């Protein structure tokens, strides 16, 4: 081994290491804060992509299970009790379920920042499809809710339906008035209400499992009878949870936006002071 060559390179290596260390030590505080801010933004975007991917997979899994009994258009396979005196109820139910599923799978694309900023025409078309599905499905859901014999389930359906249609109207009116921030917040609330169909289908099986483990239900289970007693409470619980989560997300975005504005203003002022001092 040629030790002399290695020793010859030592001053060069030491100089590079010293220069790097000195640059880190004497780096301006503003540059460090800016770098940390950029790293946090990258991590936030990465977490957001993972979250949306998991949500879409969950929606597809539960949504396919939601519409599967109605694909063959057989009233005998309906999971909701039908009123024989109202034959058109099954048609209304199918319209509600399929359009709600379409709203579920199209909703996440409305919140993709790159799509909103770079492909506004596509964003508008998806938004129109989404709100149209909510409108028609909401009207159909109102009819289905009125035919329910269970008071808890009926009030849950009707409350969800009223809030669903109202928030969709608020979102549409806000965008027509060019109020982008209000439009975004109402769309968050509206999609949270759309996701009640998914969350309720997680809560109801879990509640049934808890009742079985506590000995309140015995096997085998009569699914239709159990659903009649638990579906209404599941919808109410999902409704409250989703609205609380939606308001929390809106608040977090508002606070984060104000913090980003202060950081940008601080960096601008610091840059101006550096220019003045020079």
N, C-alpha and C positions, 0 to 999 in steps of 0.2 A: 504494500500500500504506500502511495506517495503522500507522506505526511506533510511535506513541505507545501504541496499544492493546496492541501486542506487548510494549513495555517495562512496561506496567502489569501484564501477566500474569507477568512474570519473577519477582517476589518470591514469587508463589504457587507457580510451578513449582519454584523453588529450595527453598521450604519443604517441599514434598512430597518432593523428592529427598533433602533433608537428613534428614527424618523417617524415610524408608525406610532410608537408609544407617545412621543411628544405631540404628534398631531391629535391623538385621542385626548391627551391631557389638556391641551390648550385649545381644543375645539370650542367654538362658541356655544353657550347654553342654548341659544335659539336653534342651532343646527341639531343638537342632540334631541331636543324636544320635538323638532320636526320629524326626525328619523323615527323616534318612538311612536309618534302619531301615525306615520305611514305604516309602520309594522302592525299597529293595532287595527288599522283599517283593513289591511290584508287579511289578518286573522278573523276579523268580523265578517268579511265577505266569504271566507272559507267556511266558517260556522254556519252562515246563512245558507250557503249552497247545500251543505249536508242536511240542514234542517228541512229545507224545501224538498229535497230528494226523498227523505224519509216520510215526509207528509204525503207526497204524491203516491208513494208505494202503499202507504196505509189507506189512502183514499181509494186507490184502484182495488185493493184487496177487499175492503168492506163494501165499496160501491158495487163491485161485480156480484158479491153475495146478496146485496140489496135488490138488484134487478133480476137476478137469476130465476126466481119463481114466476116472474111475469113475462119472460121472453117468449114462451109458448102461447101466451095470451089465453090461459085457461083459468077461469074464475075459481075452479075447485082448488087451485094451488095458492090462492091468495092468503097472505099471512094476516090480513085484517078481515074481521068478520063483515060480510056483505049483507045489506038490507034487501031482502027479496022484493019488497015493494018499490025499490028504486033500482031498476035494472041497469041504468046508465052509470051507476056508481063505480062499477069495475073499470069502465072506460076512463072515467075521470081520475081514478086511482092510478091507472097505468100512465096517463099523461103526466100526472104529478111526479111519479117516481122516475120516469125516464128523463124528464126535463130537469129534475133536481140532480140527477146523476151527471147530466151534461154541465150543469152549473158547478158541480163539485170539481170536475176535472178541468174546466176552463178557468176557474177562479184563480188558481196559483199563478197563471201566466200574466195576470193583471198586475202582480206585485214584483215582477222581474224588472229591475231598474234599467238594465241594458235594453230590454224590449221597449220600455216606455220612452226612453230617450232617443234611441237610434231607429226604431221602427214604429213610429207613432201611428201610421195608418193601420198596421196590423193590430196594434194595441187598441185602437178605436173599434175595429171590427170585432175583436174578441170581447171587448166591453159591451158592445151592442148585443152580441149573442148571449153573453152572460146575463145581462139585465132583462133581456126578452125571456130567457128561460126562467128567471126568478119571478117575473110578472105572471106568466102563464101558469107555472107550477104553483105559485102562491095562491092564485085564484082557485085552482083545482084543489089545493090543500084546504082551503077554507070550506069548500063543499064537503070534502071527506071528514073534516073535523066536526062539522055540524051533525053528521050522521052517527057519531060515536055515542054509545050508551053509557060509557064510564065518564063520570064528572071530572075526575083528575086528568084523564087523558084528553078529554074534550077541551078543557080550559088550557092545558099545555099546548095542544095543537093550535088553538085559536090565538093565544098570546104570541106564540112563536111566529105564526103567520102574519099577524098584524105588524110586529116589529120587523119582520123580514121585508114586507112590502113597503113599510114606511122608510126604512133605511135605504132601500133601493131607490125610492123616489127622491130622498134627500141627496143621495150620491149623484143621481142624474141631474137634478136641478143645480147642484153646485158646479158640475162640469159645464153645464150650459151657460152659467154665469161666469165662467173662467176662474172660479175659486178652486184652485188646484189642491191646496192644503185641506180644505173642507171636504172636497171630493174624495181625497185619499182616506181621511179619517172615517167617513161614512162607508166607504168600500171595505175598510178593515172590519167595521162593525157588521156590515151585511154578510161578509164572507164568514165571520165568526158564527153568525146565525145559520148560514148554510151548513157549516161543519157540525151543527147540533145533531144532524142525522148520523154522522160518523161517531161522535162522542157518545151519543145515547146507545149506539150498538156495541160500545165497549162497556158502558156502565151496566146495562141490563144483564148481560151474561155474568159479569162479576158479582152483581147483587144476587143472582140466582145461585151462583156457586157458594157464596157466603151463607145463604139460607140453607143450602144442602148440608154444608159442613157444620152448621149450628143445629141441625136436626129439625129445622122448620119445614123442610120439604123432604118427601120420601121418593126414592126411585122406584119405578120409572116416572118421569115427569111428563105431565100433560102440557106441552109447549104452548098451545093456544091459550089455555087457562092461565098459565103463569104469566104470559105476556100481557094478558088483560089486566093483571094486578100490578105489574112492575113497569110497564112501558110508560105510563103517564108520569110516574115519579122519576123515571130515568130521563125523560125529556125535560122535565122541570130542572133537574140537577144539571144536566148538560147545558141548558139555556143559561143558568146563572154562572156556571164555571166559564163558559165561552165569552160571555159579556164582560166578566171581570178580567179575564185574560186580554181581551181586546182593548179595554180601557188602559190596562197596564202597558201594553205594547205602544199604544198611542202616546201615553205619558212619557215612556222611555224615549221614543223618537223625538218628542218635543224637547225634552231636557238635553238629549244628545245633540240636537240641532243647535240649541242655544249655546252649548259648550263649544261646538265646532266654530260657530260664529265668533265667539270670544277669542278662541285660539287664532283664527285667521286675522282678526283685528289686532291681536297682540303681536303676531309675527309681522304684520304690515307696519305697525308703529315702531317695532324694534329695528326693522330694516330702514325706516326713515331716520331714526335717531343715529344709526350707524353712518348713513350717508351724510347727515349734518356734521357728525364728529369728524368725518374725513375731510 
